[in-house]
């Protein structure tokens, strides 16, 4: 029989600040983290604003981090916070599973190496800048600094990476392989990503407005989020605070296009239905959906179609919002950031708003402007990625 999995610790670093508390306060206030990017020169691009997170400062000796990338540091910081929040000692997580999702790894440092080679000559480029380029770097460093020697995996399915990582981490606990697992994701802004999304004309030159008739694209963001997943009986025996239960998750592929979603949201809908089935929940039980909500024309339309397919006649009354309107699209970290946002909402009795929403489209309840006080019992958190990689997590009150 599968074991029940609960979340006993959360950690986060986002454009709203360092720590899950800063994320919680920012979501409640409906505050956008959009600002001018200072990490690199954005003047050649149509978009100069994004959701830049504060400089990471993990509780590790700086000498131990001299080859760690910015996303590595974000991930370590969020992981330490989550473990501390869960009240777990080092020996209790020694055999934990650790699963991280990411996107570009240390590409910001790789950018620096490449530019040095191109403009200053190879002799002037420091090859150590390439060491954290490996996407698995963040997973390995988290395990190293926390002393985790259990199963470890790194997931790369674009923008659904860390949602998939959390689902996979939960399965390790659910199947009895481990009693505790860390699941999360980390990603950072870099010139490569910035140039790519600008070339696709997918970014907005102003604070993004998901599900708005006049939406003009996404705001790229960065950061990390981590959750501690624990076997429920164990968590209750030790008197742990429980944010919620990961009741189930679903994963599908559109097999439609490299970047565009299926226009009718086919894969997205199937992922939501798969999560409900895995959680043994009816769609009528869902009180809130943390949408993928990128603010791009095609993605928002496809997701709205999927929501209407899943919820049917009830769709207009189901509260839905995009927390990307406040933290940006954190790419490989997005699923984990939004999972933590969902858990904070579930435990805190509120529903995050969709910031900057002026003229809602699609006839759904997108919680414009301000957070809404509400106690719900079940939440879906959706992550839909390039290549049609879709993952949905179902959280319930424990």
Buried (B, 14 or more C-beta within 10 A) or exposed (E): EEBBBBBBBBBBBBBBBBBBBBBBBBBBBBBBBBBEBEBBEBEEBEBBBBBBBBEBEBEBEEEEBEBBBBBBBBBBBBBBBBBEBBBBEEEBBEBBBBBBBBBBBBBBBBBBBBEBEEEEEEEEBEEEBBBBBBBBBBBBBBBEBBEBEBBBBBBBBBBBBBBBBBBBBBBBBBEEEBBBBBBBBBBBBBBBBBBBBBEEEBBBEEBBBBBBEEBBBBBBBBBBBBBBBBBBEBBBEEEBEBBBBBBBBBBBBBEBEEBBBBEBBBBBBBBBBBBBEBBEBEBEBBBBBBBBBBBBEBBBBBBBBBBBBBBEEEBEEBBBBBBBBBBBBBBBBBBBBBBBBBBBBBBBEBBBBBBBBEEBBBEBBBBBEEBBEEEBBBBBBBBBBBBBBBBBBBBBBB
